[in-house]
């Protein structure tokens, strides 16, 4: 429909999560109206991010160094580990100021329809952290949807033989929602109201 250079940008933007064909077209035409220096700033920022940012070798949060600032913080509670899907969830939880432990980023949730199983997530890395770091409690803070609940149950079953307490944040969050869109008060109350993962969760 459009000339090749425009179609290439629309196609590239359409591959990003949450951006459909119409949104990709709107963004493309917005970019064409921007001054060249703004486009250069955007592309340079993306290149700089790809060059400098890595994943923490311990928790898989984003970081500029081998360990992220949270893993290097000696004031954090080493005995508590909060499991989340993505680094953006850490940002949301940190805003509540309710959790002072450490994190573990799985990199997603189990979703067979999308071809994502435990092997594609940082599950094995999570299990390897429990004994050496003397973890006493693992708090599962997955998104409250079918994939998140299934992942929480799967992880809890793997952790229980390791003599570690497994809890999950309370259901103060709307089912089907994402942590990053919840306000600090809702997230804070959900975190304080966490409870053990029990057998009834299998029905979810």
N, C-alpha and C positions, 0 to 999 in steps of 0.2 A: 504493500500500500504506500509506504513512504520510501524515500531514497535510501540506499543501502546504509550509509553512515548512521542515519536516524534509526533505522530498523535494528541495527546492531546494539545501539544503546537501549532501546526499548526491550529487546530480547534479554540483554544482560540484567537490566533492572527487574524484569519479570521473573527472574530466577531467584530473587531474594525472598525470604519468608515474609508473608503478609502483604505482598505487593502483587496485585492482579494486573491484567493487561491494561485496563483503563488508568490505574494508578501509575503504571510504568510510562504510559503516554504522557500523562500530566507532568510527571517529574522530568521527563526528557525535554518537553517544550519549555519548562521552567528553567532547566539548565541552559538551553539555547539562548534564553534572554539574559542570563547572567553575564557580567563582565568577565573577560578572560582571566583577570587576576583572582576572581572568586573561584573559578573552576580550577585554577592552578593551586589555590590554597586547599581546596577539597581533595584533589588528587594527591597532593604532597602529604596531607594529613593521613590519608589512607595508607600511602606507601610507608610513612614513618611508623605508623601503628604496626604494620606487618613486619617491619624490620626490628622494632624494639620490644614488642609485647610477646610474651611466651606464656606457657601454663606452668604454674607452680609445681615443682617436682614432688611435693608432699600431698597437697590437697586439690591440685588442678584448678585453682582459681587463677585468674589472669594476673600476670606479674611482669615486672621489668627485669627481675633477677631469678635465681634458682628457686628461692622461696618468696612467697608473697608477704606483705607486711603483717598480716594476721598470724601466719605461721612463725614469723620471727619475733612476734610480740611476747616477751617473757611474762607479761602480766595476765595472759589468757589462761583459762582453766584447762589444763591438759587432759583431765579425766572425762571431759564432755566433748562429744563429737556430733555435729549437726550435719546430716546428709541432705544435700539439695540437688536439684537437677542441673542448674546452670549458674555461672558466676553472677548473673544479674539477680538471682535469688539471694545471694549473700548481701548484696547492696541493700535490698529491701529489708532483710532481717536486721542488718546492722543499724538501720535507721530507728528501730524500736528501742535500742539500747538495753534490751532484756537478756541477751545472750552474751556470755563472756567466755565461751569455750572456743573450740576450733571447728573447722568445717571440712567437708569432703564433697567435691563436685563430681557427680556421676557422669555428666555430659549428656543427659537426656533421661528418658524413661523407657521402660519396656513397651514396645509397640509392634507386635508381629505383623500387622497390616502394613507397616512402614519398613519392615525388615530389620527392626532393631530388637535384638535380644540381649541377654546379660553379657554376652561376649563383646558387644559393641560399647558397653558401658564400663566405668571404672569400679566394677563390683569386686573383682579379685584384689585390686589395690586397696579397697576399703578393708577387706578381711585381713590383709597383711598388716594393717596399721594397729589392730586391736591390742594384741599382746605386747609388742615392743613399746607402744606409747602408753600402755597401762590404762586403756580406755575403760571407764566404769559405766558410762551411759552413752548410748547412741540415740540421738533424737532424729527421727525421720520427718523431714519437712518438704514433702513432695507436693506438687500442685494437686488440688482436690478434684481430680478427674479420674476416669476409669484407668488410664495408663499409670497415673501417679499412685493410685490405690493398689493396683496390681504389683507395681514395683516395690511399694512399701511392705506388702505381705511377703514377697519373695525375699527381700533383704532380711526381714525379721526372722524368717525361718532359717536363714544361713547363720544369723548372729546368735540365736538362742543357745546352741551347743557351746558357744565360746564364753559362757558365764558372764555375759554383759547385759545390763538392763536396756531394754529396747522400748522407747516411747515414741509417740508422734504428736505433733502439735494438734491442739484441739480444733474442732470443726467450727470455728468462728469465721471461717472463710467460705465464701459461696462455692458450691459444687460447680465445677466447670470453669472456675476462674483461675487466674494466674497470680502468683505471689507478688510479682512486680507491680500489679495494678491495685493492690490492697493498700489501704491507708495504714499509718503507723499504729493507731489505736487498735484497729482490728487485728493486725499482726501481733502486736504486743500481748493482747488478751489471749489470742490463740496459742502463743508460745508459752505463756504462764499456765494455761490450762491443758498442757500436753498430758497424755495418759498412756499407759502401757498398751502395746499392740496385743490384742487378745484374739481368741479363736473366732469370735463372732465376725471379725473383720474378713474372714474367708468368704462370707456371703456377699461381700461387696463386688 
